[in-house]
Amino acid sequence: MKSFSKYSIIVILLIGIGNGYAQLQVQTNILNRNLEVFFLSGIDRGSGAGQPEIFEVIISGTLTPPPPPPSPHLVQLVLRIIKDGSIILFSGRSEQTLLSQNQLPFRLTNRDLFTNAANKPFRLVDGRLESEGDNLIQDILSTSRLPSGRYTFEVSMNDLSNQQNNPVPAGIDILITNPRKLDLIFPGAPAGGRRDDCPEIFTNLPQFRWESDMRRFRVVVAEARPGEDPESALTREPRFTRFFVIGAPGSSNLIPGQIAERVEFIPSNSFQYPPSGESLTLRPGRTYYWRVSGIVETSSGPVPTDSEIYCFRIASLEDITGRKQQLEFILRNILGSDFDKVFGENGELAEYQPTRLTVNGQAVTLADLIAQLKDISAGYKGYRIE
């Protein structure tokens, strides 16, 4: 009985070692997690090789039966693109190719699969759209991009010399969103007429706001000069330029060093103009243009989408008459986006009028506040109503 148990253990170990030879292994990894648009050219053999790397396929393991004698196996790679877990949108196969053990492991990317290069043995030679619905195909052909949805890129490696050697297919999921919306909100209005027609604002530290379903933006602000059109003004120095990413640091594959401008991560499509340290200082009495460019990550690389150009004028101190308007100008500079929460139409102090002004417990005049405005604005941390 004890002898039989030892024998059983030996058999189990041998089976375990045998399974070590059992299969090839297919591993897939996504290389661009920010992908939002996938153009039809990304799966076109005529142009796919020129696309950025989006995903990789790594084939490893052991071909069975193992040598001797060393003999290559006839294998074939299969790729399927499945939309929303059920619709087979695309399928393609490589030529049948001889694969030897000494070629393992090897790595492929989407560029290797969608190419006409003859030296790429696993390039897809039989690829076609296979949607179950004609409407989906028509949408793809008319827009040259995949419709919004979740796509699974599923890869199989079939060993035609030994069907028992076929590994489990591996896949990656990519969420395609096709973002397009980009509308400016504040400050200003579309630039198209005279500079004097640009809306007037009462702060030189405005809160810039826009609406969009994109996640990366380049903002440019420049001063309007006599005889210069808005487009030219935005390309001339000095100007304010900043690259913004929606989300927390680390939520994007973006490497700040890849961008020429300073990169900031923000929670929403809004930022307040910095009070200091910029090449362009917004000054009362002057007119400015601004534009936002949304950066969309596509299968062909980053593609910018420009908003309209807006213009605004900052009221000059001489144009602000009356104590109430002067106080509003000062408070907007200090409070920024919090001004409307306090003194706006539905603000907590909408019906109240200031009677005296103090800084650090000391009474100050309007002139004192204006003189200290830059330093006070830079030190603002929030408000409290008592």
C-alpha positions in Angstrom: 0.0 0.0 0.0 2.8 2.4 0.9 4.6 1.4 -2.3 1.5 2.1 -4.4 1.3 5.6 -2.9 4.8 6.4 -3.8 4.2 5.2 -7.3 1.0 7.4 -7.6 3.0 10.5 -6.5 5.6 9.8 -9.1 2.9 9.6 -11.8 1.3 12.8 -10.8 4.7 14.6 -10.9 5.4 13.3 -14.4 2.0 14.5 -15.5 2.7 17.9 -14.1 6.0 18.1 -15.9 4.3 17.0 -19.1 1.8 19.8 -18.8 4.7 22.3 -18.7 5.2 21.5 -22.4 1.5 21.7 -23.1 0.8 25.0 -24.8 1.9 28.1 -26.3 1.0 31.2 -24.4 -0.5 34.4 -25.8 -0.3 37.7 -23.8 -1.8 41.0 -24.9 -1.1 44.4 -23.4 -2.5 47.9 -24.2 0.2 50.5 -24.9 -2.0 53.6 -25.1 -4.6 53.8 -22.4 -5.7 57.3 -23.4 -7.1 56.2 -26.8 -10.4 57.9 -27.5 -10.8 57.7 -31.3 -10.0 54.7 -33.6 -9.8 55.5 -37.3 -10.6 52.9 -39.9 -7.0 53.4 -41.2 -5.8 51.8 -38.0 -6.9 48.4 -39.4 -5.9 49.1 -43.0 -2.9 47.2 -44.3 -2.1 50.2 -46.5 -1.6 52.6 -43.6 -1.7 50.6 -40.4 2.1 50.2 -40.2 2.4 54.0 -40.0 0.1 54.2 -36.9 1.4 54.6 -33.3 1.7 51.5 -31.2 -1.6 50.8 -29.5 -1.3 47.2 -28.2 1.3 44.4 -28.2 1.1 40.6 -28.5 3.7 38.4 -26.9 3.9 34.7 -27.9 5.9 32.4 -25.6 5.8 28.9 -24.2 6.9 25.5 -25.7 5.9 23.8 -28.9 4.9 20.2 -28.4 5.8 17.6 -29.2 9.3 18.9 -28.3 12.4 17.9 -30.2 14.2 15.7 -31.1 14.3 16.1 -33.9 13.9 19.9 -34.1 11.0 20.5 -36.4 9.1 23.8 -36.9 5.3 23.9 -36.4 2.9 25.4 -38.9 1.0 28.2 -37.0 -1.5 30.9 -37.9 -2.4 34.1 -36.0 -6.1 35.2 -35.8 -7.3 38.6 -34.7 -11.0 39.5 -34.0 -12.4 42.9 -32.9 -15.6 42.5 -31.0 -17.8 45.5 -30.1 -19.6 45.6 -26.8 -18.9 41.9 -26.1 -21.1 40.5 -28.8 -20.8 42.0 -32.3 -17.8 40.6 -34.3 -16.8 43.7 -36.2 -13.5 42.6 -37.8 -11.6 39.3 -38.3 -8.3 38.7 -39.9 -5.8 35.9 -40.3 -2.1 35.7 -41.0 -0.6 33.4 -43.6 0.3 30.0 -42.3 3.8 30.3 -41.0 6.5 27.9 -39.8 7.5 28.6 -36.2 10.5 27.0 -34.4 11.1 26.7 -30.7 14.2 28.9 -30.9 12.0 31.8 -32.2 10.1 32.0 -28.9 9.3 34.3 -27.3 8.5 37.0 -29.8 6.6 40.3 -29.7 4.2 41.9 -32.2 2.3 45.2 -32.2 -0.7 46.4 -34.1 1.8 47.9 -36.6 3.2 44.5 -37.3 -0.2 43.0 -37.9 -1.6 45.8 -40.2 1.2 46.1 -42.7 2.1 45.1 -46.2 5.7 44.5 -45.4 6.7 41.0 -46.6 9.2 40.6 -43.8 6.5 40.5 -41.2 5.4 36.8 -41.1 2.3 37.4 -38.9 0.9 40.3 -40.8 -2.8 39.9 -41.5 -3.5 38.9 -45.1 -7.2 38.1 -44.8 -8.9 40.9 -42.9 -12.5 42.2 -43.3 -15.3 44.0 -41.6 -17.9 41.4 -40.4 -20.5 43.3 -38.5 -23.8 41.6 -37.8 -25.6 44.8 -38.7 -25.3 46.8 -41.9 -26.0 50.1 -40.1 -22.8 49.7 -38.1 -20.7 49.1 -41.2 -22.3 52.1 -43.0 -21.5 54.3 -39.9 -17.9 53.2 -40.0 -17.5 53.8 -43.7 -19.1 57.2 -43.6 -17.1 58.5 -40.6 -13.9 56.5 -41.2 -13.8 55.8 -37.5 -15.2 53.1 -35.1 -18.5 54.2 -33.4 -18.4 54.8 -29.6 -18.3 51.7 -27.5 -16.1 49.1 -25.9 -14.0 47.0 -28.2 -12.2 43.8 -27.5 -9.1 43.0 -29.6 -8.9 39.2 -29.3 -5.8 37.4 -30.5 -5.4 33.6 -31.0 -2.3 31.6 -32.2 -3.4 28.3 -33.8 -0.8 25.5 -34.0 -1.9 23.7 -37.1 0.7 21.0 -36.5 -0.7 20.1 -33.1 -4.3 21.3 -32.3 -3.8 20.3 -28.6 -1.1 23.0 -28.5 -3.5 25.9 -29.2 -3.3 28.5 -26.4 -6.3 30.3 -24.9 -7.1 33.5 -26.8 -6.1 36.7 -25.1 -7.7 40.1 -25.5 -7.6 43.7 -24.4 -10.5 46.1 -24.0 -10.4 49.6 -25.4 -13.2 52.2 -24.7 -13.8 54.4 -27.7 -15.6 57.7 -26.8 -15.2 59.9 -29.9 -15.2 63.2 -27.9 -16.1 66.3 -30.0 -17.8 69.0 -27.8 -15.8 72.1 -27.1 -17.5 75.4 -26.2 -16.1 78.4 -24.4 -18.3 80.0 -21.6 -16.4 82.8 -19.8 -14.9 85.3 -20.1 -16.0 87.2 -23.2 -17.8 86.4 -26.4 -16.8 85.3 -30.0 -14.2 87.7 -31.4 -15.3 88.9 -34.8 -16.1 92.6 -34.6 -14.4 95.7 -33.1 -12.3 95.3 -30.0 -14.6 97.8 -28.3 -17.5 95.4 -28.7 -15.7 92.7 -26.6 -17.6 92.1 -23.3 -16.2 94.0 -20.3 -15.2 92.2 -17.1 -14.3 93.7 -13.8 -11.4 91.5 -12.8 -7.9 91.0 -14.1 -7.8 87.5 -12.7 -10.8 85.9 -14.4 -12.0 82.4 -14.0 -11.8 80.8 -17.5 -14.5 78.2 -18.1 -15.5 75.9 -21.0 -17.6 72.9 -21.7 -16.2 69.8 -23.3 -16.2 66.0 -23.3 -12.5 65.9 -24.0 -9.8 65.5 -21.3 -6.7 67.4 -22.5 -6.5 71.0 -23.4 -4.1 73.7 -24.5 -5.2 77.2 -23.5 -3.7 80.3 -25.1 -4.4 84.0 -24.0 -2.9 87.0 -25.8 -3.4 90.7 -25.8 -5.2 92.3 -28.7 -3.1 94.9 -30.6 -4.4 97.5 -33.0 -4.6 96.3 -36.6 -3.9 92.6 -35.6 -6.4 89.8 -36.2 -7.2 87.4 -33.4 -5.5 84.4 -35.0 -2.2 86.3 -35.4 -2.5 87.7 -31.8 -2.6 84.2 -30.4 0.6 83.2 -32.1 2.6 86.2 -30.9 4.6 86.5 -27.6 4.1 87.5 -24.9 1.2 85.1 -24.4 -0.1 82.8 -21.7 0.0 79.1 -22.7 -0.9 76.1 -20.5 -1.6 72.4 -21.0 -4.4 71.1 -18.8 -5.4 67.5 -18.1 -8.7 66.6 -16.4 -8.0 64.3 -13.5 -5.5 63.7 -10.8 -1.7 63.3 -11.5 -1.1 59.7 -12.6 -4.6 59.3 -14.1 -3.1 59.8 -17.6 -0.2 58.3 -19.5 0.8 61.8 -20.4 4.5 62.5 -19.7 4.7 66.3 -18.9 8.2 66.5 -20.5 6.6 65.6 -23.8 4.6 68.9 -23.8 6.2 72.2 -24.5 3.9 74.1 -22.2 3.6 73.7 -18.4 1.2 70.9 -17.6 -1.4 71.1 -14.8 -4.0 68.6 -13.6 -7.4 70.1 -12.8 -10.7 68.5 -11.6 -12.9 70.3 -14.2 -12.9 72.5 -17.3 -12.0 75.7 -15.4 -9.0 77.5 -14.0 -8.3 81.0 -12.5 -5.7 83.1 -14.2 -2.6 83.1 -12.1 -2.0 86.3 -10.1 1.8 86.3 -10.8 4.7 84.6 -12.5 3.3 84.6 -16.0 4.8 86.1 -19.2 1.5 87.9 -19.8 -0.1 90.1 -17.1 -3.8 90.9 -17.6 -4.2 94.7 -17.1 -7.2 96.9 -16.6 -8.2 98.9 -19.7 -6.9 96.3 -22.2 -8.5 93.7 -24.5 -7.5 90.0 -24.8 -8.2 87.0 -26.9 -8.3 83.4 -25.8 -8.8 80.0 -27.2 -8.9 76.4 -26.0 -7.6 73.5 -28.1 -8.9 70.0 -27.1 -6.3 67.3 -27.7 -7.9 63.9 -28.6 -5.9 60.7 -28.6 -6.5 58.7 -31.7 -5.1 55.7 -33.4 -3.2 58.0 -35.7 -1.8 60.0 -32.8 -2.9 63.2 -30.9 -5.3 65.4 -32.9 -6.2 69.0 -31.8 -9.6 70.5 -32.1 -9.8 74.3 -31.8 -12.6 76.2 -30.1 -13.8 79.6 -31.2 -11.6 82.6 -30.3 -13.2 84.7 -27.5 -12.4 88.3 -26.6 -12.9 90.3 -23.5 -12.0 93.7 -22.1 -10.9 94.4 -18.5 -12.5 97.5 -17.2 -10.1 100.4 -16.5 -10.1 101.8 -13.0 -11.1 105.2 -14.5 -14.2 103.6 -16.0 -15.3 102.2 -12.7 -17.5 104.9 -11.0 -19.0 104.7 -7.6 -18.0 102.9 -4.4 -20.1 99.8 -5.2 -18.5 99.2 -8.6 -15.0 99.7 -7.2 -15.7 97.3 -4.4 -17.0 94.7 -6.8 -13.9 95.1 -9.0 -11.7 94.5 -6.0 -13.7 91.6 -4.5 -13.8 89.9 -7.9 -10.1 90.0 -8.1 -9.7 88.6 -4.6 -12.5 86.0 -4.5 -12.3 84.9 -8.1 -14.8 82.1 -8.8 -16.1 82.4 -5.2 -17.5 86.0 -5.9 -20.8 84.7 -7.3 -21.2 82.3 -4.5 -21.1 85.2 -2.0 -22.5 88.3 -3.9 -24.1 86.7 -7.0 -27.9 86.6 -7.6 -28.3 83.6 -5.3 -25.2 84.3 -3.2 -25.2 84.2 0.6 -24.7 88.0 0.8 -26.6 89.0 -2.4 -28.5 91.8 -0.7 -25.7 93.1 1.6 -23.5 96.1 0.9 -20.0 96.4 2.5 -19.7 99.2 5.0 -16.0 99.0 6.0 -12.9 97.2 4.8 -10.2 95.6 6.9 -7.1 93.6 6.2 -5.6 91.6 9.0 -7.8 93.5 11.4 -6.7 97.0 10.2 -9.1 99.4 8.4 -8.0 100.1 4.8 -9.2 102.5 2.0 -10.1 101.6 -1.5 -6.7 103.0 -2.6 -4.9 100.8 -0.1 -6.7 97.7 -1.4 -6.0 98.5 -5.0 -2.3 99.0 -4.1 -2.2 95.6 -2.2 -4.6 93.8 -4.6 -1.9 91.6 -6.3 -0.5 90.3 -3.0 -3.9 89.8 -1.4 -5.2 87.9 -4.4 -2.1 85.6 -4.4 -2.6 84.8 -0.7 -6.4 84.1 -1.0 -7.2 80.6 0.5 -11.0 80.8 0.9 -13.7 82.7 2.6 -15.8 82.5 5.8 -19.0 84.4 6.6 -19.5 85.5 10.2 
